[in-house]
């Protein structure tokens, strides 16, 4: 509790406004009067119930389609051989987190640890990214984290254009399924490929961009922040900006 209070005080001093989700309101059905309910129900009520039942069936069907489609996409990614990276990978890195998340973070490509564990942003950079999420009032599992590439490039080199293009369909499908309200482009390579630009990251950060009509905010990669700790001040500014963009769009 003391640690949480210190964190809140620090974020308040930094001018970062925390948000929290509203609890879903529960719908309580009216009490039933036995022996009277059937006689008092009008034709209008019956029609409304029929429409409601159809809606529930449709909603259930759509949810099932979503789950099946998501599972199929995972299987498609895991068996992909669209580019040469499949020959050297240990495994694909599909992404982790909430498949219905409001926030989506997109990085560059799996590194050595990610290739072994099958999860994006692990190690020291991953821990720092988790702290960046905490500054937004989020837990790691409440964000969906993905990469531009699903396979690790040899020696962690920058992705080649043909590799990005081969993986782009997967990323687009992930965004379509998740329907995030905001995307965090984490790092130069992710930002430039996502936004189809060669503009340096220093000129991309602090500005609002869009990917398929979804707001995008560019962040420095946590690995870069570990190497350049003085840039963490700008990283907090970018998080404040991202939070403002999110709140303006919900």
Rosetta silent file (secondary structure, phi, psi, omega in degrees, C-alpha in Angstrom):
SEQUENCE: XXXXXXXXXXXXXXXXXXXXXXXXXXXXXXXXXXXXXXXXXXXXXXXXXXXXXXXXXXXXXXXXXXXXXXXXXXXXXXXXXXXXXXXXXXXXXXXXXXXXXXXXXXXXXXXXXXXXXXXXXXXXXXXXXXXXXXXXXXXXXXXXXXXXXXXXXXXXXXXXXXXXXXXXXXXXXXXXXXXXXXXXXXXXXXXXXXXXXXXXXXXXXXXXXXXXXXXXXXXXXXXXXXXXXXXXXXXXXXXXXXXXXXXXXX
SCORE:     score description
SCORE:     0.000 S_00000001
   1 L     0.000  -43.750  179.441    0.000    0.000    0.000 S_00000001
   2 H   -62.540  -40.743  178.788    2.842    2.383    0.912 S_00000001
   3 H   -62.671  -41.880  179.556    4.591    1.612   -2.363 S_00000001
   4 H   -63.870  -41.131  179.048    1.394    2.324   -4.310 S_00000001
   5 H   -62.990  -40.786  177.880    0.922    5.650   -2.504 S_00000001
   6 H   -63.762  -38.715  179.310    4.501    6.662   -3.342 S_00000001
   7 H   -64.408  -43.342 -179.870    3.903    5.773   -6.973 S_00000001
   8 H   -64.261  -39.755  178.520    0.733    7.849   -7.107 S_00000001
   9 H   -64.292  -41.114  179.710    2.495   10.807   -5.502 S_00000001
  10 H   -64.111  -46.192 -179.572    5.339   10.547   -8.019 S_00000001
  11 H   -65.159  -35.833  177.512    2.986   10.342  -10.997 S_00000001
  12 H   -63.758  -42.068  178.916    0.982   13.272   -9.627 S_00000001
  13 H   -64.085  -30.226  178.554    4.174   15.322   -9.350 S_00000001
  14 L   -80.960   -6.128  179.372    4.930   14.442  -12.974 S_00000001
  15 L    79.017   21.780 -179.641    1.497   15.710  -13.974 S_00000001
  16 L   -96.225  118.118 -179.078    0.286   12.313  -15.182 S_00000001
  17 L   -86.966  123.346  178.923   -3.433   11.831  -14.617 S_00000001
  18 L   -82.784  154.104  176.767   -4.409    8.246  -13.866 S_00000001
  19 L  -129.249  159.895  175.579   -7.599    6.730  -15.143 S_00000001
  20 L  -143.676  146.380 -177.113   -9.632    3.748  -14.123 S_00000001
  21 L   -71.340  145.077  172.797  -12.306    1.816  -15.876 S_00000001
  22 L   -75.734  137.399  178.015  -15.885    2.185  -14.819 S_00000001
  23 L   -66.307  142.953  179.212  -17.312   -1.020  -13.436 S_00000001
  24 L   -68.633  130.255 -179.836  -19.893   -2.601  -15.718 S_00000001
  25 L   -72.730  138.878  179.577  -23.330   -1.972  -14.432 S_00000001
  26 L   -91.243  140.002 -179.655  -25.291   -5.094  -13.655 S_00000001
  27 L  -100.023  121.126 -178.022  -28.799   -5.424  -15.049 S_00000001
  28 L  -103.438  124.785 -179.715  -31.299   -6.814  -12.594 S_00000001
  29 L   -71.594  144.595  178.226  -34.410   -8.403  -14.009 S_00000001
  30 L   -66.604  153.442 -179.650  -37.721   -7.265  -12.475 S_00000001
  31 L   -63.234  145.348  179.421  -39.399   -9.718  -10.113 S_00000001
  32 L   -94.958  138.063  176.602  -41.748  -12.206  -11.728 S_00000001
  33 L  -102.234  108.088 -175.138  -45.326  -12.559  -10.520 S_00000001
  34 L   -62.522  135.846  176.819  -46.239  -16.211  -10.827 S_00000001
  35 L    83.586   -8.032 -177.660  -49.504  -16.934  -12.602 S_00000001
  36 L  -117.648  -28.218 -171.872  -49.877  -13.348  -13.843 S_00000001
  37 H   -55.493  -44.540 -176.459  -46.860  -12.803  -16.071 S_00000001
  38 H   -67.533  -37.460 -176.742  -48.210  -14.594  -19.139 S_00000001
  39 H   -72.548  -30.434 -174.577  -51.616  -12.872  -19.049 S_00000001
  40 H   -88.798  -10.333 -176.789  -50.146   -9.369  -18.670 S_00000001
  41 L   -76.280  124.853 -179.997  -47.578   -9.598  -21.426 S_00000001
  42 L   -83.885  169.017  176.304  -48.591   -7.579  -24.480 S_00000001
  43 H   -60.973  -34.662  179.857  -47.765   -8.405  -28.089 S_00000001
  44 H   -63.637  -42.699  179.119  -45.251   -5.551  -27.976 S_00000001
  45 H   -62.435  -40.990 -179.130  -43.450   -7.139  -25.030 S_00000001
  46 H   -63.057  -41.429  179.061  -43.354  -10.474  -26.831 S_00000001
  47 H   -64.443  -41.886  179.696  -41.843   -8.853  -29.925 S_00000001
  48 H   -63.181  -39.886  178.600  -39.241   -7.041  -27.822 S_00000001
  49 H   -64.248  -39.755  179.983  -38.270  -10.289  -26.117 S_00000001
  50 H   -63.022  -41.961  178.391  -37.947  -11.974  -29.498 S_00000001
  51 H   -64.471  -42.473  179.832  -35.663   -9.191  -30.731 S_00000001
  52 H   -62.024  -41.460  179.826  -33.595   -9.397  -27.541 S_00000001
  53 H   -64.420  -40.826  178.693  -33.220  -13.169  -27.919 S_00000001
  54 H   -63.888  -39.059  179.769  -32.092  -12.759  -31.521 S_00000001
  55 H   -64.770  -42.789  179.298  -29.590  -10.106  -30.426 S_00000001
  56 H   -62.878  -40.914  178.384  -28.190  -12.380  -27.718 S_00000001
  57 H   -64.398  -41.968  179.817  -27.874  -15.229  -30.210 S_00000001
  58 H   -65.259  -42.833  179.875  -26.181  -12.922  -32.704 S_00000001
  59 H   -62.666  -42.975  178.267  -23.822  -11.557  -30.054 S_00000001
  60 H   -62.705  -40.129  179.256  -22.904  -15.059  -28.956 S_00000001
  61 H   -64.555  -42.835  179.730  -22.320  -16.067  -32.550 S_00000001
  62 H   -64.008  -40.336  178.808  -20.089  -13.029  -33.182 S_00000001
  63 H   -62.698  -41.291  179.558  -18.097  -13.763  -30.020 S_00000001
  64 H   -65.285  -40.253  177.962  -17.590  -17.358  -31.132 S_00000001
  65 H   -62.612  -39.714 -179.891  -16.471  -16.201  -34.566 S_00000001
  66 H   -61.757  -47.287 -179.437  -14.004  -13.819  -32.930 S_00000001
  67 H   -62.715  -45.879 -179.468  -12.471  -16.568  -30.797 S_00000001
  68 H   -63.650  -41.444  179.537  -12.271  -18.988  -33.720 S_00000001
  69 H   -65.772  -38.839  179.581  -10.775  -16.331  -35.981 S_00000001
  70 H   -65.881  -43.271  178.927   -8.205  -15.355  -33.365 S_00000001
  71 H   -63.759  -41.502  178.724   -7.202  -18.987  -32.831 S_00000001
  72 H   -63.933  -38.200  178.894   -6.891  -19.531  -36.574 S_00000001
  73 H   -65.147  -41.903  177.003   -4.703  -16.440  -36.865 S_00000001
  74 H   -59.505  -43.154  179.846   -2.396  -17.726  -34.115 S_00000001
  75 H   -66.319  -38.232  179.820   -2.054  -21.045  -35.921 S_00000001
  76 H   -65.108  -41.339  178.465   -1.387  -19.301  -39.216 S_00000001
  77 H   -64.927  -44.052 -175.235    1.374  -17.200  -37.668 S_00000001
  78 H   -64.070  -24.201 -177.981    2.999  -20.193  -35.946 S_00000001
  79 L  -109.390   12.055 -174.731    3.310  -22.078  -39.248 S_00000001
  80 L   -67.509  136.711  174.665    4.207  -19.108  -41.471 S_00000001
  81 L  -131.791   30.475 -173.140    6.980  -19.556  -44.048 S_00000001
  82 L   -69.979  -22.758  177.090    6.302  -16.374  -46.034 S_00000001
  83 L  -137.045  173.968 -174.571    9.867  -15.070  -45.656 S_00000001
  84 H   -68.876  -11.743 -177.307   13.303  -16.475  -44.955 S_00000001
  85 H   -66.045  -20.562 -179.430   13.172  -15.715  -41.220 S_00000001
  86 H   -65.829  -20.577 -177.221   11.268  -18.942  -40.563 S_00000001
  87 H   -75.096  -24.750 -175.819   14.478  -20.872  -41.244 S_00000001
  88 L  -112.676   -4.377 -177.332   16.370  -19.404  -38.292 S_00000001
  89 L   -75.473  154.755  168.782   13.629  -18.799  -35.716 S_00000001
  90 L   -84.043  -43.612  176.947   13.132  -20.890  -32.594 S_00000001
  91 L  -162.661  161.806  175.706    9.439  -20.024  -32.604 S_00000001
  92 L   -77.902  158.679  177.613    7.144  -17.235  -33.731 S_00000001
  93 L  -120.785   95.157 -174.596    6.146  -14.469  -31.351 S_00000001
  94 L   -69.553  -43.603 -174.627    2.458  -13.801  -31.909 S_00000001
  95 L   134.269  163.175 -179.876    1.939  -11.325  -29.078 S_00000001
  96 E  -139.044  159.270  175.363    0.517  -11.342  -25.551 S_00000001
  97 L   121.682 -163.733 -177.111   -2.141   -9.575  -23.538 S_00000001
  98 L   -80.248  119.376 -179.209   -5.824   -8.802  -23.681 S_00000001
  99 L   -72.358   -3.509  175.248   -7.302   -9.584  -27.099 S_00000001
 100 L  -120.429   24.604 -172.982   -9.967   -6.931  -26.382 S_00000001
 101 L   -66.730  147.188  173.001   -7.546   -4.316  -25.033 S_00000001
 102 L   -79.544  -26.276  179.885   -8.119   -0.588  -25.425 S_00000001
 103 E  -111.201  134.586  175.973   -4.336   -0.095  -25.545 S_00000001
 104 E  -128.449  131.000  177.234   -2.056   -1.843  -28.021 S_00000001
 105 E  -111.732  129.406 -177.554    1.739   -1.575  -28.003 S_00000001
 106 E  -121.864  120.136  178.672    3.641   -2.476  -31.169 S_00000001
 107 E  -103.376 -164.479 -172.487    7.394   -2.987  -31.166 S_00000001
 108 L   -82.393  -70.355 -176.073    9.974   -3.862  -33.766 S_00000001
 109 L  -164.036  160.625  177.809   10.737   -7.580  -33.769 S_00000001
 110 L   -64.563  143.344  171.298   11.577  -10.394  -31.342 S_00000001
 111 L   -97.767 -165.693 -177.182   15.071  -10.432  -29.871 S_00000001
 112 H   -62.138  -44.857 -179.143   16.998  -13.448  -28.621 S_00000001
 113 H   -66.995  -40.863 -179.726   15.035  -13.757  -25.361 S_00000001
 114 H   -65.284  -38.279  178.978   11.712  -13.254  -27.116 S_00000001
 115 H   -62.960  -35.794 -179.984   12.611  -15.877  -29.714 S_00000001
 116 H   -77.541  -39.859 -174.464   13.280  -18.387  -26.936 S_00000001
 117 H   -91.958  -17.514 -179.600   10.271  -17.540  -24.763 S_00000001
 118 L    73.485   24.611 -177.832    7.750  -16.788  -27.512 S_00000001
 119 L  -138.458  135.915 -179.318    6.726  -13.519  -25.840 S_00000001
 120 L   -75.804  152.875  174.479    7.481   -9.909  -26.836 S_00000001
 121 L    52.898   68.765  172.382    9.336   -7.457  -24.610 S_00000001
 122 L  -113.812  176.685 -177.660   10.932   -9.653  -21.963 S_00000001
 123 H    78.376 -162.111 -176.165   14.150   -8.991  -20.059 S_00000001
 124 H   -62.085  -41.141  178.756   15.197   -5.554  -18.791 S_00000001
 125 H   -63.077  -38.699  178.109   13.503   -3.699  -21.636 S_00000001
 126 H   -65.118  -38.874  178.152   10.298   -5.578  -20.921 S_00000001
 127 H   -64.205  -40.771  178.046   10.446   -4.679  -17.233 S_00000001
 128 H   -67.025  -39.234  176.935   10.856   -1.002  -18.090 S_00000001
 129 H   -61.646  -38.533  176.771    7.962   -1.197  -20.540 S_00000001
 130 H   -60.179  -39.779  178.361    5.836   -2.674  -17.741 S_00000001
 131 H   -67.155  -33.508  176.840    6.705    0.352  -15.579 S_00000001
 132 H   -66.484  -38.711  174.945    5.686    2.633  -18.436 S_00000001
 133 H   -62.926  -41.377 -179.151    2.330    0.847  -18.529 S_00000001
 134 H   -61.123  -33.939  177.439    2.018    1.307  -14.759 S_00000001
 135 H   -64.522  -24.007  177.470    2.452    5.036  -15.227 S_00000001
 136 L   -90.366    0.089 -177.372   -0.641    4.893  -17.415 S_00000001
 137 L    82.056   22.383 -175.356   -2.545    3.000  -14.720 S_00000001
 138 L  -117.971  149.688  167.958   -2.281   -0.248  -16.657 S_00000001
 139 L   -95.034  155.692 -179.380   -1.035   -3.741  -15.954 S_00000001
 140 H   -54.201  -42.109 -176.538    0.930   -5.561  -18.655 S_00000001
 141 H   -71.458   -9.011  178.131   -1.870   -8.084  -19.138 S_00000001
 142 H   -90.164   -4.995  178.897   -4.352   -5.263  -19.833 S_00000001
 143 E  -111.972  146.562  169.943   -2.420   -4.213  -22.951 S_00000001
 144 E   -97.357  125.248 -175.798   -1.977   -6.251  -26.111 S_00000001
 145 E  -112.139  125.454 -179.179    1.714   -6.277  -27.032 S_00000001
 146 E  -138.166  179.229  177.144    2.821   -7.257  -30.520 S_00000001
 147 E  -130.188  160.075  173.308    5.659   -6.650  -32.968 S_00000001
 148 L   -60.635  -44.522  176.570    5.974   -5.582  -36.577 S_00000001
 149 L  -105.816  148.282  177.771    7.701   -8.938  -37.223 S_00000001
 150 L   -98.808   -6.960  178.404    6.686  -12.255  -35.692 S_00000001
 151 L  -124.537  151.483 -178.461   10.119  -13.845  -36.190 S_00000001
 152 L   -77.966  127.878  171.495   13.548  -12.754  -34.969 S_00000001
 153 L   -72.865  144.603  179.708   15.930  -11.278  -37.569 S_00000001
 154 H   -56.690  135.999  178.111   19.465  -12.730  -37.297 S_00000001
 155 H    59.024   22.120  177.386   21.730  -10.776  -34.923 S_00000001
 156 H    59.040   29.032  177.788   18.801   -8.480  -34.113 S_00000001
 157 L   -67.816  166.457  176.397   19.316   -6.489  -37.312 S_00000001
 158 L   -64.356  145.599  177.500   16.636   -4.107  -38.594 S_00000001
 159 L   -62.825  145.399  173.716   13.801   -5.815  -40.470 S_00000001
 160 L   -84.615  156.471 -176.781   14.007   -5.860  -44.243 S_00000001
 161 H   -57.223  -43.488 -177.431   11.182   -4.366  -46.284 S_00000001
 162 H   -67.420  -28.575  177.328   10.096   -7.731  -47.692 S_00000001
 163 H   -71.175  -42.471  177.891    9.979   -9.191  -44.161 S_00000001
 164 H   -62.650  -43.822 -179.634    7.781   -6.354  -42.916 S_00000001
 165 H   -64.777  -35.922  179.861    5.476   -6.745  -45.896 S_00000001
 166 H   -66.499  -31.656 -177.688    5.224  -10.508  -45.318 S_00000001
 167 H   -93.566  -11.917 -171.862    4.116   -9.934  -41.712 S_00000001
 168 H   -60.809  -36.575  179.710    1.927   -6.891  -42.317 S_00000001
 169 H   -60.953  -39.977  179.007   -1.211   -8.922  -42.998 S_00000001
 170 H   -62.953  -45.094 -179.162   -0.911  -10.585  -39.587 S_00000001
 171 H   -64.016  -42.598  178.612   -0.552   -7.246  -37.812 S_00000001
 172 H   -60.310  -41.300  179.224   -3.520   -5.773  -39.662 S_00000001
 173 H   -66.562  -37.863  176.736   -5.647   -8.751  -38.659 S_00000001
 174 H   -61.534  -45.274  179.403   -4.577   -8.392  -35.034 S_00000001
 175 H   -63.053  -39.707  179.571   -5.570   -4.731  -35.035 S_00000001
 176 H   -63.238  -42.668  179.997   -8.899   -5.603  -36.671 S_00000001
 177 H   -69.790  -44.552 -174.119   -9.699   -8.230  -34.014 S_00000001
 178 H   -74.264  -39.800 -177.144   -8.529   -6.185  -31.028 S_00000001
 179 L    56.015   54.999 -179.653   -9.979   -2.819  -32.097 S_00000001
 180 L   -67.293  154.532  176.947   -7.711   -0.795  -29.770 S_00000001
 181 L   -88.047  -17.017  177.112   -8.591    2.800  -28.978 S_00000001
 182 E  -154.792  147.634  177.078   -4.925    3.797  -29.116 S_00000001
 183 E  -119.574  132.699  172.530   -1.667    2.295  -30.403 S_00000001
 184 E  -100.390  115.428  176.623    1.744    2.915  -28.874 S_00000001
 185 E   -88.378  108.626 -170.623    4.467    2.620  -31.515 S_00000001
 186 E   -96.043  102.691  176.875    7.469    1.553  -29.431 S_00000001
 187 L   100.302  161.969 -176.051   10.777    2.540  -30.973 S_00000001
 188 H   -60.380  -50.623 -174.633   12.062    3.964  -34.243 S_00000001
 189 H   -62.748  -44.015  179.158   11.716    0.855  -36.396 S_00000001
 190 H   -62.979  -45.427 -177.548    8.151    0.140  -35.278 S_00000001
 191 H   -63.411  -47.193 -177.249    7.089    3.759  -35.723 S_00000001
 192 H   -65.796  -39.777  179.455    8.617    4.185  -39.168 S_00000001
 193 H   -73.371  -37.424  179.805    7.213    0.922  -40.504 S_00000001
 194 H   -67.035  -40.119 -175.480    3.801    1.425  -38.941 S_00000001
 195 H   -96.051    0.140  178.542    3.486    4.983  -40.260 S_00000001
 196 L    55.254   57.091 -178.378    5.251    4.314  -43.587 S_00000001
 197 L  -146.862  159.544  174.202    7.783    7.084  -43.103 S_00000001
 198 L  -109.435   10.211  179.862   11.537    7.622  -42.797 S_00000001
 199 L   -61.761  134.436  179.026   11.110   10.579  -40.433 S_00000001
 200 L   -59.463  150.480 -175.973   13.435   10.322  -37.392 S_00000001
 201 H   -62.739  -30.158  179.142   11.769    9.253  -34.159 S_00000001
 202 H   -62.234  -25.994  178.691   12.674   12.564  -32.522 S_00000001
 203 H   -96.026  -12.762  178.211   10.328   14.310  -34.948 S_00000001
 204 H   -87.424  -33.278 -177.981    7.623   11.643  -34.730 S_00000001
 205 L   -70.506  153.598  179.531    7.237   11.697  -30.934 S_00000001
 206 L    80.015    4.119  179.897    4.987   14.303  -29.341 S_00000001
 207 L  -126.629  153.617  179.323    2.627   14.304  -32.328 S_00000001
 208 L   -89.916  127.356  177.173   -0.612   12.493  -33.044 S_00000001
 209 E  -121.693  176.101  178.962   -0.511    9.973  -35.894 S_00000001
 210 E  -139.733  142.427  172.233   -2.985    7.410  -37.190 S_00000001
 211 E  -127.058  112.362 -177.957   -2.834    3.804  -38.300 S_00000001
 212 L    53.023   44.767  177.051   -6.019    2.623  -40.011 S_00000001
 213 L    70.531    9.445  177.405   -7.868    5.538  -38.326 S_00000001
 214 E  -100.696  131.194  178.862   -6.613    4.525  -34.856 S_00000001
 215 E   -57.496  137.301  179.384   -4.639    7.176  -32.896 S_00000001
 216 E  -125.913  131.240  173.968   -0.924    6.392  -32.677 S_00000001
 217 E  -119.319  132.726 -176.894    1.583    7.850  -30.210 S_00000001
 218 E   -92.377  131.609  178.213    5.288    7.191  -30.724 S_00000001
 219 E  -120.327  152.206  169.862    7.466    6.220  -27.740 S_00000001
 220 L   -66.911  145.833  177.591   11.183    5.683  -27.361 S_00000001
 221 L   -68.268  137.037  179.749   12.076    2.001  -27.127 S_00000001
 222 H   -58.574  -29.544  176.794   12.743    0.963  -23.508 S_00000001
 223 H   -64.196  -37.419  176.591   16.089   -0.553  -24.580 S_00000001
 224 H   -67.041  -39.235  179.903   17.101    2.913  -25.804 S_00000001
 225 H   -66.132  -32.839  176.608   15.969    4.452  -22.518 S_00000001
 226 H   -67.140  -33.493  178.246   18.134    1.982  -20.610 S_00000001
 227 H   -80.967  -26.638 -176.190   21.128    3.133  -22.662 S_00000001
 228 L  -129.777   72.936 -174.046   20.151    6.819  -22.442 S_00000001
 229 H   -59.896  -24.203  178.898   18.527    7.373  -19.050 S_00000001
 230 H   -65.688  -20.191  179.630   18.437   11.154  -19.505 S_00000001
 231 H   -80.376   -5.124 -179.333   15.801   10.600  -22.200 S_00000001
 232 H   -62.802  -27.976  177.295   13.398    9.135  -19.631 S_00000001
 233 H   -60.521  -44.573  178.031   12.096   12.653  -18.979 S_00000001
 234 H   -67.641  -32.933  178.479   10.892   12.847  -22.580 S_00000001
 235 H   -62.668  -40.223  177.602    9.465    9.341  -22.262 S_00000001
 236 H   -65.569  -37.705  177.076    7.257   10.503  -19.387 S_00000001
 237 H   -60.990  -40.291  179.882    6.140   13.457  -21.503 S_00000001
 238 H   -66.876  -36.432  177.274    5.182   11.020  -24.263 S_00000001
 239 H   -66.681  -40.355  176.039    3.200    8.897  -21.797 S_00000001
 240 H   -59.741  -43.285  179.772    1.341   11.988  -20.600 S_00000001
 241 H   -63.942  -43.059  179.288    0.553   12.817  -24.211 S_00000001
 242 H   -61.330  -41.833 -179.741   -0.638    9.259  -24.899 S_00000001
 243 H   -64.662  -39.152  177.503   -2.926    9.364  -21.872 S_00000001
 244 H   -63.989  -44.903  178.705   -4.407   12.672  -23.032 S_00000001
 245 H   -60.002  -43.744  179.726   -5.004   11.274  -26.532 S_00000001
 246 H   -61.215  -49.849 -177.551   -6.681    8.213  -25.041 S_00000001
 247 H   -63.842  -29.542  178.677   -8.936   10.223  -22.730 S_00000001
 248 H   -76.129  -13.745 -175.370   -9.909   12.525  -25.596 S_00000001
 249 H  -114.480   -0.466  178.403  -11.001    9.550  -27.683 S_00000001
 250 L   -95.213    0.000    0.000  -12.940    7.353  -25.224 S_00000001
